[in-house]
Amino acid sequence: MAFLNFSLLAGGLLMALPILLHLVMRQRPKQLVFPALRFIQQRREANRRQLQLRHWILLALRCGAVLLAALALARPSVASGLIGSWIAIAILGVALLVALVITLASIFGRRSLAMQIGSGATTAILAGIVLWMLAKVWGGGGTGIGDQEAPLAAVVVVDTSPRMQYRHENRTRLEQAQQIGAWLLEQFPEGSEIAICDSKPGSGAFAVDRAAAAKTLERLRTIGSPRPLLDMVSSAIELAKQNPKHRKEVYVFSDLTQAAWQNGDAATLKKLVAENEQILLYVIDVGVKEPRNAALGKVQLSSEMIPSRAQVTVETTLAATGMTDARQVSLYLEKYDPTLPIIKDDKPIFPEAVHRGTQTIQLTADPQQVRFPLQGLVEPGTYQGQFRLAGEDGLALDDVRYFTIEVQPALRILVVTGDGVSSELFVRMLRDNPQTKFNCDVISQAELAQTDFVDYRAVCLLDPLPAKSDVWEKLVSYAERGGGVGIFLGHHAQPAESFQEAAAAQLLGGKLAIQTRAPSGLYLDPRSFDHPITAAYRALDTSVPWDRFPIFFHWNLTDLAAGTRVIIPYGNGMPALTESRIGRGRALVLTTPVTDPLRPVGRKPWNELLTGEDAWPGFVLVNEMLLYLTGSSEARLNYTTGETAVLRNDPATQPERYQLFTPLDKPQDILARDGRITVRFTDNPGAYRLRGQRGGPVVRGFAVNLTADVGDLTRWPADKLSDLLGKDRFHLAKSKEEIDRAVGSDRIGSEFYPLLMLLLVGALAGEQVLANRFYRKDE
């Protein structure tokens, strides 16, 4: 309570005046002379009781009026709306009790009907008000009692996602948050503990003092891979909860966009807010009510790795908020220069970006496709490119999108055939692939033991014969070093001792059992599309006509090893395509052949995967298997901020040490380990370049972009915010004045001045009415 001051003391002293006047000027009873003494005594006693009751009632009203005037002038308040409500209920309860006493006295004292009705009505009104306030407080919550200047634990959450770079009135949203936040820190009472939390993972701890917190706030910068805002607020509540201070407050600075409040664990946040009612929550809106922005979306390529002279399609989207004019989108691609990048005069030199096309797009709220074909890329190597949106808007970060393409030399594949097996269809299918160029060398299985695998990206065994243990061990060793082995089982794969050896079983991923014959035909039955091989069918799903390409014979693989994965089963549930990880490489096993051996006339083939009419599903399957075996399907050159970039690095042909050039133009050394280059810090969008030396410069690279929703500035409605945080559990403010009012309502509490003045008026009115009635002269 904050009402113990001079006004209260003076009011208490003044309350003695009506008591003194009452004792000095009290009325003496009139002496009456009556014939009958007994009647006189009875009348005297009744008169004395009535006067005594009147005096006590008037005394209470006069004392109450003086006390209420003193309390009102002292302007008492509490730090909690809940506590203030209970005190107000107590004050009104006292007034109700006084009114009830007067009502009962008037009834039992047989006073006039007007007095009984007036006092009864007053009692009923006060009882209704008290009951209404009790019901309201019972359904609400409070925060505890305290003084306005008592120290507190404050956690300031600032969204530092890229959207906070939106500029309005020559100030970014982050700068706006920092300015209001700096003012807010000055408003905290002395001795308060303050924590500053931003979107970086792991941020958030109480600073040693106010100056340190202010310095942390001033140094905040946007990051490319922010934590979800909902998770940040949950962490802030947990941090405040652990602080021993009695009063706890959390301030969230946000641009209040839909993209900010839709991502994260909403259920956990809602539960934390509901369970911690003692923690006051304030959301500070630093966004713009009607933003204007045009944004480029996600970049998509028809292929990230292409053969020389192949065409690739690069596309993105363009959407706008609050804008309807036309904008130009241009495509730029760097010239091929294997000597760049380099450092010259302490500055990085990059290849020149060449303009490859421009399109004019009419802005709308719905995303529009922007597509450019690229061709004429001859030299093998890495090419960096970007989309650029012309014109200015509030957010510049989403006006540029980056991409990387790698032109590959022909991928060398070793094709090994069994006796009487024709590889013509298989080789032609790989050679004519328009997206990836395979260079196939065909040998017989008899030549396998004398062939060096070092120059090949994958080895494919078409309908293999039983082999000696040293051949299987040679293939296992090749896979362990990172190679890919593809085995297409046919009629030669009799389950003899050769296929049961440890090395052969390691490649097969299980035990080769008997053949299954299906006279009416089975078919491949993919049940998931999360593997790189089956991902090509993801968009089609159930539309792939597998039943048109039946399987009449297949081998059964049983007792699968723990690390063997069934990628595609048959309709009968038996494995059709399996994968086994071996060291840094892998082995794929298809339990039915893709090349049919010579067979007697009238004998059914093993399958019609590649020989059926319009057998495109089978061609896609073989192509994706070879891409996966060579590592091309897993190779990624385009990432989103925060993702770990992983590039395959062949120790036989590529250097171990590279110099990494990031978009910040600060080169750093990086080493390849276990046949991979790993770059974990990708918070900044742009082109990442790698330069190494192995008989000359080796240049590689990848691109990193912000998330696709970075340009989505759609506002988050206040009613949805209430659904998320709970109604009446937070205050939404946009300016310093609104913050002052919100904090004053929660931290300082509600003043009792209006209530006390209302009761004072009621006491004075009651005193006047009763005094005029009790002391009026008898006619």
LUMTOR-452096 format. One record per residue (C-alpha): residue number from 1; x, y, z. Coordinates in steps of 0.1 Angstrom, whole numbers. Layout:
BEGIN
R pos  east north    up
R NUM     X     Y     Z
...
***
This chain:
BEGIN
R pos  east north    up
R   1     0     0     0
R   2    12    35    -9
R   3   -12    57    11
R   4     7    61    44
R   5    17    97    40
R   6    11   131    56
R   7   -25   134    41
R   8   -35   102    58
R   9   -20   113    91
R  10   -37   146    90
R  11   -70   130    80
R  12   -68   107   110
R  13   -63   137   133
R  14   -92   156   118
R  15  -114   126   125
R  16  -112   135   162
R  17  -131   168   156
R  18  -166   153   151
R  19  -160   131   182
R  20  -151   161   203
R  21  -180   182   190
R  22  -203   152   197
R  23  -192   150   233
R  24  -194   187   240
R  25  -226   195   221
R  26  -247   164   227
R  27  -283   172   234
R  28  -297   168   269
R  29  -330   150   272
R  30  -361   172   280
R  31  -377   169   313
R  32  -414   163   311
R  33  -439   165   339
R  34  -466   139   337
R  35  -491   128   361
R  36  -482    92   360
R  37  -446    86   370
R  38  -444    52   356
R  39  -455    64   321
R  40  -429    91   323
R  41  -401    67   331
R  42  -410    44   302
R  43  -411    74   278
R  44  -378    86   291
R  45  -361    52   286
R  46  -374    49   250
R  47  -363    84   241
R  48  -328    77   255
R  49  -324    46   233
R  50  -336    63   202
R  51  -312    93   207
R  52  -283    69   214
R  53  -289    50   181
R  54  -292    83   162
R  55  -260    96   177
R  56  -240    64   168
R  57  -253    64   132
R  58  -245   100   126
R  59  -211    96   144
R  60  -202    67   121
R  61  -212    86    90
R  62  -193   118   100
R  63  -162    99   109
R  64  -164    78    77
R  65  -168   110    56
R  66  -136   125    71
R  67  -117    92    68
R  68  -128    87    32
R  69  -117   123    23
R  70   -83   117    38
R  71   -79    84    20
R  72   -89    99   -13
R  73   -64   127   -10
R  74   -37   102    -2
R  75   -45    84   -35
R  76   -37    48   -23
R  77   -28    21   -48
R  78   -15   -14   -51
R  79     8   -32   -76
R  80   -17   -58   -86
R  81   -51   -55  -103
R  82   -62   -86   -84
R  83   -51   -73   -50
R  84   -67   -40   -58
R  85  -100   -57   -66
R  86  -100   -76   -33
R  87   -93   -44   -14
R  88  -120   -26   -32
R  89  -144   -55   -24
R  90  -133   -52    13
R  91  -140   -14    13
R  92  -174   -19    -3
R  93  -180   -48    21
R  94  -176   -24    50
R  95  -200     0    34
R  96  -224   -28    29
R  97  -222   -38    65
R  98  -229    -2    77
R  99  -259     0    53
R 100  -271   -34    66
R 101  -269   -22   102
R 102  -289    10    94
R 103  -315   -10    75
R 104  -319   -35   104
R 105  -321    -7   129
R 106  -347    11   110
R 107  -368   -20   106
R 108  -366   -32   143
R 109  -368     4   155
R 110  -400     8   135
R 111  -388    39   118
R 112  -406    55    89
R 113  -413    35    57
R 114  -393    60    36
R 115  -362    54    58
R 116  -366    16    56
R 117  -370    17    18
R 118  -340    40    13
R 119  -316    21    36
R 120  -328   -12    21
R 121  -323     0   -15
R 122  -288    12    -6
R 123  -280   -22    10
R 124  -293   -41   -21
R 125  -272   -19   -45
R 126  -240   -24   -25
R 127  -247   -61   -22
R 128  -251   -64   -60
R 129  -219   -45   -66
R 130  -199   -67   -42
R 131  -213   -99   -57
R 132  -205   -87   -93
R 133  -169   -78   -83
R 134  -165  -112   -66
R 135  -177  -130   -97
R 136  -153  -110  -119
R 137  -123  -115   -97
R 138  -130  -152   -92
R 139  -128  -157  -129
R 140   -97  -137  -134
R 141   -61  -136  -121
R 142   -36  -114  -104
R 143     2  -109  -102
R 144    10  -101   -66
R 145    14   -70   -45
R 146    44   -46   -47
R 147    57   -11   -49
R 148    62     7   -82
R 149    99    11   -75
R 150   106   -24   -62
R 151   133   -42   -82
R 152   121   -67  -108
R 153   133   -95  -131
R 154   128   -83  -167
R 155   134  -104  -199
R 156   135   -84  -231
R 157   129  -105  -262
R 158   138   -90  -296
R 159   130  -107  -328
R 160   162  -105  -350
R 161   149  -124  -380
R 162   157  -109  -414
R 163   121   -94  -417
R 164   132   -69  -390
R 165   153   -53  -417
R 166   122   -38  -432
R 167   127     0  -434
R 168   100    25  -427
R 169   105    62  -422
R 170   142    57  -427
R 171   144    32  -398
R 172   145    -6  -397
R 173   122   -25  -374
R 174   152   -37  -355
R 175   164    -1  -350
R 176   129     8  -338
R 177   129   -20  -313
R 178   163   -10  -301
R 179   153    26  -296
R 180   121    17  -276
R 181   140   -10  -257
R 182   168    15  -246
R 183   141    38  -233
R 184   124     8  -215
R 185   156    -2  -198
R 186   157    33  -182
R 187   122    29  -168
R 188   131    -2  -147
R 189   135     4  -110
R 190   170     4   -95
R 191   183   -30   -87
R 192   163   -48  -114
R 193   178   -78  -132
R 194   176   -76  -170
R 195   181  -102  -197
R 196   182   -96  -234
R 197   172  -125  -257
R 198   174  -124  -295
R 199   169  -150  -323
R 200   203  -166  -320
R 201   202  -202  -306
R 202   213  -203  -270
R 203   209  -166  -263
R 204   194  -152  -231
R 205   210  -146  -197
R 206   206  -119  -170
R 207   232   -92  -175
R 208   255   -81  -147
R 209   239   -46  -147
R 210   217   -22  -166
R 211   246    -9  -187
R 212   256   -43  -198
R 213   220   -51  -209
R 214   219   -18  -228
R 215   251   -26  -246
R 216   238   -61  -255
R 217   206   -45  -269
R 218   226   -20  -289
R 219   247   -47  -305
R 220   218   -69  -318
R 221   219   -77  -355
R 222   196   -97  -377
R 223   206  -133  -385
R 224   198  -156  -414
R 225   187  -186  -394
R 226   166  -173  -365
R 227   149  -194  -338
R 228   111  -194  -340
R 229    97  -165  -320
R 230    73  -187  -301
R 231   102  -208  -288
R 232   120  -175  -279
R 233    91  -164  -258
R 234    88  -198  -241
R 235   125  -196  -232
R 236   121  -161  -219
R 237    92  -172  -196
R 238   113  -201  -183
R 239   143  -177  -177
R 240   121  -153  -158
R 241   105  -181  -138
R 242   139  -192  -125
R 243   147  -157  -111
R 244   142  -152   -74
R 245   127  -117   -78
R 246    91  -115   -67
R 247    80   -94   -97
R 248    87  -108  -132
R 249    80   -92  -166
R 250    86  -103  -202
R 251    87   -78  -231
R 252    85   -92  -267
R 253    95   -68  -295
R 254    81   -81  -328
R 255    70   -68  -362
R 256    38   -88  -356
R 257    39  -106  -389
R 258    21  -138  -396
R 259    54  -156  -405
R 260    68  -147  -370
R 261    39  -160  -349
R 262    31  -192  -369
R 263    64  -210  -365
R 264    74  -227  -333
R 265    58  -248  -305
R 266    25  -230  -299
R 267    12  -256  -275
R 268    42  -253  -251
R 269    40  -215  -252
R 270     3  -214  -244
R 271     8  -238  -215
R 272    36  -218  -201
R 273    17  -185  -203
R 274   -13  -201  -186
R 275     7  -217  -158
R 276    28  -186  -150
R 277     2  -159  -143
R 278    26  -141  -120
R 279    48  -132  -150
R 280    35  -101  -168
R 281    37  -104  -206
R 282    39   -74  -229
R 283    40   -76  -267
R 284    56   -45  -283
R 285    45   -40  -319
R 286    73   -24  -339
R 287    59   -34  -373
R 288    42   -13  -400
R 289     4   -14  -403
R 290     4   -14  -441
R 291    38   -27  -454
R 292    49   -24  -490
R 293    72   -51  -503
R 294    80   -72  -533
R 295    98  -105  -527
R 296   115  -132  -547
R 297   107  -167  -535
R 298   124  -201  -534
R 299   148  -209  -562
R 300   142  -242  -581
R 301   165  -258  -607
R 302   156  -286  -631
R 303   189  -301  -621
R 304   218  -289  -599
R 305   243  -310  -618
R 306   242  -312  -656
R 307   264  -325  -683
R 308   283  -302  -707
R 309   260  -283  -731
R 310   229  -294  -714
R 311   200  -270  -708
R 312   189  -263  -672
R 313   158  -243  -662
R 314   161  -219  -633
R 315   129  -205  -617
R 316   117  -185  -587
R 317    85  -168  -577
R 318    76  -131  -572
R 319    49  -119  -548
R 320    40   -85  -534
R 321    24   -70  -503
R 322     7   -36  -507
R 323    21   -31  -543
R 324     6   -35  -577
R 325    31   -19  -601
R 326    53   -38  -626
R 327    88   -49  -617
R 328   117   -64  -637
R 329   134   -96  -626
R 330   169  -102  -641
R 331   191  -133  -642
R 332   229  -131  -639
R 333   254  -159  -642
R 334   291  -157  -636
R 335   316  -163  -663
R 336   335  -195  -660
R 337   370  -187  -646
R 338   389  -216  -629
R 339   415  -192  -615
R 340   390  -172  -594
R 341   384  -164  -566
R 342   417  -150  -554
R 343   428  -124  -529
R 344   444   -93  -544
R 345   454   -63  -523
R 346   436   -78  -493
R 347   403   -79  -514
R 348   386  -110  -529
R 349   383  -110  -567
R 350   353  -130  -581
R 351   343  -139  -617
R 352   323  -113  -636
R 353   285  -117  -635
R 354   269  -117  -669
R 355   233  -107  -676
R 356   214  -136  -691
R 357   179  -123  -693
R 358   151  -100  -679
R 359   114  -104  -675
R 360    88   -78  -665
R 361    62   -90  -640
R 362    30   -73  -628
R 363    30   -75  -591
R 364     1   -93  -573
R 365    -4  -108  -539
R 366    -3  -143  -554
R 367    32  -157  -562
R 368    40  -157  -599
R 369    65  -180  -616
R 370    96  -165  -631
R 371   114  -190  -653
R 372   147  -187  -673
R 373   163  -214  -695
R 374   201  -216  -693
R 375   222  -233  -719
R 376   256  -231  -735
R 377   275  -242  -703
R 378   304  -260  -718
R 379   333  -261  -694
R 380   330  -285  -665
R 381   330  -266  -632
R 382   309  -246  -607
R 383   288  -217  -619
R 384   273  -191  -594
R 385   242  -171  -604
R 386   215  -149  -590
R 387   181  -134  -595
R 388   178   -96  -590
R 389   146   -77  -585
R 390   148   -41  -598
R 391   133   -12  -579
R 392   132    -3  -542
R 393   109   -14  -514
R 394   109   -17  -476
R 395   129   -50  -475
R 396   160   -53  -497
R 397   171   -88  -484
R 398   144  -106  -505
R 399   152   -87  -537
R 400   181  -111  -545
R 401   182  -149  -547
R 402   212  -171  -553
R 403   218  -204  -570
R 404   247  -227  -580
R 405   250  -251  -609
R 406   278  -276  -615
R 407   286  -288  -650
R 408   300  -323  -647
R 409   322  -343  -670
R 410   308  -376  -680
R 411   304  -400  -651
R 412   323  -431  -658
R 413   304  -463  -651
R 414   319  -499  -652
R 415   293  -523  -665
R 416   300  -560  -658
R 417   280  -586  -677
R 418   274  -623  -671
R 419   277  -649  -698
R 420   251  -644  -726
R 421   238  -611  -711
R 422   233  -582  -735
R 423   241  -547  -720
R 424   230  -528  -751
R 425   197  -515  -738
R 426   212  -507  -704
R 427   241  -487  -718
R 428   220  -469  -744
R 429   195  -458  -717
R 430   223  -443  -696
R 431   241  -427  -726
R 432   210  -410  -739
R 433   200  -394  -706
R 434   195  -357  -713
R 435   201  -346  -677
R 436   232  -366  -667
R 437   259  -380  -691
R 438   272  -414  -682
R 439   302  -429  -699
R 440   299  -467  -697
R 441   328  -492  -701
R 442   315  -527  -706
R 443   335  -558  -695
R 444   327  -594  -689
R 445   327  -608  -654
R 446   358  -628  -662
R 447   378  -595  -665
R 448   365  -581  -632
R 449   393  -594  -611
R 450   420  -577  -632
R 451   402  -543  -636
R 452   411  -512  -615
R 453   380  -494  -602
R 454   398  -462  -593
R 455   385  -442  -623
R 456   349  -453  -620
R 457   321  -437  -600
R 458   301  -469  -599
R 459   303  -506  -608
R 460   271  -524  -621
R 461   269  -562  -622
R 462   242  -573  -647
R 463   229  -608  -640
R 464   262  -618  -623
R 465   276  -654  -620
R 466   289  -669  -588
R 467   323  -653  -582
R 468   354  -661  -561
R 469   358  -646  -527
R 470   386  -622  -538
R 471   362  -606  -563
R 472   335  -600  -537
R 473   362  -586  -513
R 474   375  -563  -540
R 475   340  -549  -546
R 476   335  -545  -508
R 477   368  -526  -505
R 478   357  -504  -534
R 479   325  -496  -517
R 480   342  -489  -484
R 481   363  -462  -501
R 482   331  -444  -513
R 483   322  -463  -545
R 484   288  -475  -555
R 485   280  -511  -564
R 486   248  -520  -583
R 487   238  -557  -585
R 488   209  -567  -609
R 489   202  -603  -601
R 490   191  -627  -629
R 491   190  -664  -637
R 492   228  -668  -632
R 493   226  -659  -595
R 494   222  -694  -583
R 495   223  -696  -545
R 496   256  -715  -546
R 497   283  -712  -520
R 498   297  -681  -537
R 499   266  -660  -530
R 500   266  -672  -493
R 501   302  -660  -485
R 502   306  -631  -460
R 503   317  -605  -486
R 504   289  -614  -510
R 505   263  -613  -482
R 506   276  -579  -471
R 507   270  -566  -506
R 508   236  -583  -510
R 509   225  -572  -475
R 510   210  -606  -467
R 511   208  -643  -477
R 512   200  -652  -513
R 513   172  -678  -512
R 514   150  -693  -538
R 515   133  -678  -568
R 516    97  -667  -568
R 517    76  -674  -599
R 518    44  -654  -605
R 519    27  -667  -636
R 520     2  -638  -636
R 521    28  -613  -627
R 522    37  -591  -597
R 523    46  -555  -598
R 524    68  -530  -580
R 525    49  -514  -551
R 526    67  -483  -537
R 527    52  -474  -503
R 528    72  -444  -494
R 529    90  -417  -513
R 530   115  -403  -488
R 531   145  -421  -505
R 532   164  -402  -532
R 533   157  -430  -557
R 534   119  -429  -551
R 535   117  -391  -548
R 536   114  -389  -585
R 537    80  -405  -583
R 538    68  -384  -553
R 539    47  -359  -574
R 540    30  -388  -592
R 541    25  -412  -562
R 542    -3  -435  -572
R 543    -3  -423  -608
R 544    27  -445  -618
R 545    14  -475  -638
R 546    35  -502  -622
R 547     9  -528  -629
R 548    15  -524  -666
R 549    51  -537  -662
R 550    47  -571  -645
R 551    74  -591  -627
R 552    72  -628  -635
R 553   104  -640  -617
R 554   125  -626  -588
R 555   149  -637  -562
R 556   141  -637  -525
R 557   164  -620  -501
R 558   159  -632  -466
R 559   176  -627  -432
R 560   183  -591  -441
R 561   211  -575  -422
R 562   203  -548  -396
R 563   216  -520  -418
R 564   198  -532  -450
R 565   169  -510  -461
R 566   141  -521  -484
R 567   136  -492  -508
R 568   109  -508  -529
R 569    90  -540  -522
R 570    70  -562  -546
R 571    33  -564  -543
R 572    37  -597  -523
R 573    59  -578  -497
R 574    92  -594  -507
R 575   122  -570  -512
R 576   126  -557  -548
R 577   152  -530  -543
R 578   175  -529  -512
R 579   203  -507  -500
R 580   233  -516  -479
R 581   257  -490  -465
R 582   294  -502  -467
R 583   319  -478  -453
R 584   316  -445  -472
R 585   299  -462  -501
R 586   267  -482  -508
R 587   254  -512  -526
R 588   220  -515  -544
R 589   204  -548  -552
R 590   175  -553  -576
R 591   162  -588  -573
R 592   151  -590  -609
R 593   172  -582  -640
R 594   170  -552  -662
R 595   185  -572  -691
R 596   170  -604  -701
R 597   193  -632  -711
R 598   189  -653  -742
R 599   160  -677  -736
R 600   142  -704  -755
R 601   113  -694  -777
R 602    81  -693  -758
R 603    97  -690  -724
R 604    84  -661  -703
R 605   108  -632  -696
R 606   117  -623  -660
R 607    99  -590  -663
R 608    88  -562  -686
R 609   103  -533  -667
R 610   122  -520  -697
R 611   106  -539  -725
R 612    70  -530  -719
R 613    53  -503  -740
R 614    62  -468  -728
R 615    82  -482  -700
R 616    93  -449  -686
R 617    89  -459  -649
R 618   116  -485  -654
R 619   139  -461  -672
R 620   135  -436  -644
R 621   142  -463  -618
R 622   175  -473  -634
R 623   186  -437  -639
R 624   179  -428  -603
R 625   197  -459  -591
R 626   228  -448  -611
R 627   226  -412  -599
R 628   224  -425  -563
R 629   253  -449  -567
R 630   275  -421  -581
R 631   264  -397  -554
R 632   248  -373  -579
R 633   213  -375  -565
R 634   225  -368  -530
R 635   247  -339  -540
R 636   232  -306  -530
R 637   245  -272  -541
R 638   217  -250  -529
R 639   208  -246  -492
R 640   188  -225  -469
R 641   204  -204  -441
R 642   212  -224  -411
R 643   215  -258  -430
R 644   248  -276  -429
R 645   263  -278  -464
R 646   280  -311  -473
R 647   299  -316  -506
R 648   314  -349  -517
R 649   352  -348  -520
R 650   370  -376  -537
R 651   405  -379  -522
R 652   418  -395  -554
R 653   410  -365  -576
R 654   402  -336  -553
R 655   423  -317  -528
R 656   420  -322  -490
R 657   425  -285  -481
R 658   404  -256  -494
R 659   400  -219  -488
R 660   364  -210  -481
R 661   351  -176  -493
R 662   319  -167  -476
R 663   295  -138  -485
R 664   312  -118  -458
R 665   344  -118  -479
R 666   364  -133  -451
R 667   383  -164  -465
R 668   391  -192  -441
R 669   408  -226  -443
R 670   387  -257  -443
R 671   396  -294  -445
R 672   378  -323  -461
R 673   373  -353  -438
R 674   360  -388  -446
R 675   355  -378  -483
R 676   333  -348  -474
R 677   335  -311  -471
R 678   313  -299  -443
R 679   304  -262  -438
R 680   282  -257  -407
R 681   280  -219  -406
R 682   257  -207  -433
R 683   238  -179  -416
R 684   245  -154  -443
R 685   228  -157  -477
R 686   249  -156  -509
R 687   275  -175  -528
R 688   300  -197  -509
R 689   332  -205  -529
R 690   359  -231  -523
R 691   393  -229  -538
R 692   420  -256  -535
R 693   451  -269  -553
R 694   457  -303  -569
R 695   478  -300  -601
R 696   462  -266  -606
R 697   434  -246  -590
R 698   402  -265  -581
R 699   371  -243  -577
R 700   339  -255  -561
R 701   310  -239  -543
R 702   274  -237  -532
R 703   247  -211  -526
R 704   226  -202  -496
R 705   193  -184  -495
R 706   170  -170  -468
R 707   138  -190  -462
R 708   110  -185  -487
R 709    88  -167  -462
R 710   112  -139  -454
R 711    93  -115  -476
R 712    59  -124  -462
R 713    49   -93  -442
R 714    12  -102  -437
R 715     1   -89  -403
R 716    -9  -113  -375
R 717   -44  -103  -362
R 718   -47   -93  -326
R 719   -75  -118  -320
R 720   -52  -147  -331
R 721   -26  -134  -307
R 722   -52  -136  -279
R 723   -60  -171  -289
R 724   -23  -180  -287
R 725   -13  -162  -255
R 726   -47  -162  -238
R 727   -72  -134  -234
R 728   -62  -108  -208
R 729   -28  -125  -203
R 730    -8   -99  -222
R 731    -7   -63  -231
R 732    -2   -52  -267
R 733    15   -18  -271
R 734    29     1  -300
R 735    44    33  -284
R 736    61    44  -253
R 737    28    60  -240
R 738     9    27  -245
R 739    37     8  -227
R 740    35    33  -198
R 741    -3    27  -195
R 742     0   -10  -197
R 743    28   -12  -171
R 744    10    12  -149
R 745   -21   -10  -149
R 746    -1   -41  -140
R 747    29   -29  -120
R 748    16     2  -102
R 749   -20   -11   -99
R 750   -53     7  -100
R 751   -58    37   -77
R 752   -87    37   -52
R 753   -94    75   -56
R 754  -126    71   -77
R 755  -141    45   -54
R 756  -132    65   -23
R 757  -147    97   -37
R 758  -179    79   -46
R 759  -181    65   -10
R 760  -174   100     4
R 761  -202   115   -16
R 762  -225    87    -3
R 763  -214    92    33
R 764  -220   130    32
R 765  -254   125    15
R 766  -264   100    41
R 767  -252   122    70
R 768  -272   151    56
R 769  -304   132    52
R 770  -303   115    86
R 771  -293   147   104
R 772  -322   166    89
R 773  -346   138    99
R 774  -333   131   134
R 775  -329   167   145
R 776  -358   184   128
R 777  -381   203   152
R 778  -414   188   161
R 779  -443   208   149
***
